[in-house]
Amino acid sequence: MAISPTENINVREMYLSDIVDIYNIESATYDFPWSIDIFRDCIDKKYDCFVATNYTKLLGYVVSSITPIESHIL
């Protein structure tokens, strides 16, 4: 029986230890990537920061700002 790819994905809070992997994805994807310091600041300022992993590898990430008035995916 095949396992659906989504069954192997874990979403969790972003940690400072994830920043190098996040930056590697960011810099490979965007012409003007956020710096490591920007990601560190987002975690320190308590933005809504999450990563998707397959328990061994970081697959993706999201940084957002959610308030009762408005929300932004940064």
C-alpha positions as CSV (number, residue, x, y, z in Angstrom):
1,M,0.0,0.0,0.0
2,A,1.4,3.4,-1.0
3,I,1.5,6.2,1.6
4,S,0.3,9.7,0.7
5,P,3.1,12.3,0.7
6,T,1.1,14.4,3.1
7,E,1.2,11.7,5.7
8,N,4.9,12.2,6.1
9,I,4.8,16.0,6.5
10,N,5.0,17.6,9.9
11,V,4.2,21.3,10.5
12,R,5.8,22.8,13.6
13,E,7.0,26.1,15.0
14,M,10.2,27.5,13.4
15,Y,13.3,27.4,15.6
16,L,16.5,29.4,15.4
17,S,18.3,26.2,14.5
18,D,16.2,26.1,11.3
19,I,17.4,29.4,9.9
20,V,20.3,28.1,7.8
21,D,18.1,25.6,6.0
22,I,15.4,28.2,5.6
23,Y,17.9,30.7,4.1
24,N,19.2,28.0,1.7
25,I,15.6,27.6,0.4
26,E,15.0,31.3,0.3
27,S,18.2,32.2,-1.5
28,A,17.7,29.4,-4.1
29,T,14.1,30.6,-4.7
30,Y,14.2,34.4,-4.8
31,D,16.3,37.0,-6.6
32,F,16.2,39.2,-3.5
33,P,16.1,36.8,-0.5
34,W,15.5,37.8,3.1
35,S,18.7,37.7,5.2
36,I,19.3,35.3,8.0
37,D,18.9,38.3,10.4
38,I,15.4,39.0,9.1
39,F,14.3,35.4,9.8
40,R,15.9,35.7,13.3
41,D,14.1,38.9,13.9
42,C,10.7,37.3,12.9
43,I,11.2,34.5,15.4
44,D,12.4,37.0,18.1
45,K,9.4,39.3,17.5
46,K,7.0,36.3,17.8
47,Y,5.6,36.4,14.3
48,D,3.7,33.3,13.3
49,C,6.7,31.3,11.9
50,F,6.2,27.6,10.9
51,V,8.2,25.0,9.0
52,A,7.1,21.9,7.1
53,T,9.4,18.8,7.5
54,N,9.4,15.2,6.7
55,Y,10.8,14.7,10.2
56,T,14.4,14.6,8.8
57,K,14.5,17.4,6.2
58,L,13.0,21.0,6.1
59,L,10.7,21.2,3.1
60,G,9.2,24.7,3.4
61,Y,8.4,27.5,5.7
62,V,5.9,30.4,6.2
63,V,6.2,33.6,8.1
64,S,2.9,35.5,8.8
65,S,1.5,38.2,10.9
66,I,-2.0,37.4,12.1
67,T,-4.1,40.0,14.0
68,P,-7.8,40.4,14.6
69,I,-7.9,43.3,12.1
70,E,-5.7,41.9,9.3
71,S,-3.3,39.1,8.3
72,H,-0.3,39.0,6.1
73,I,1.8,36.1,4.7
74,L,5.2,37.7,4.7
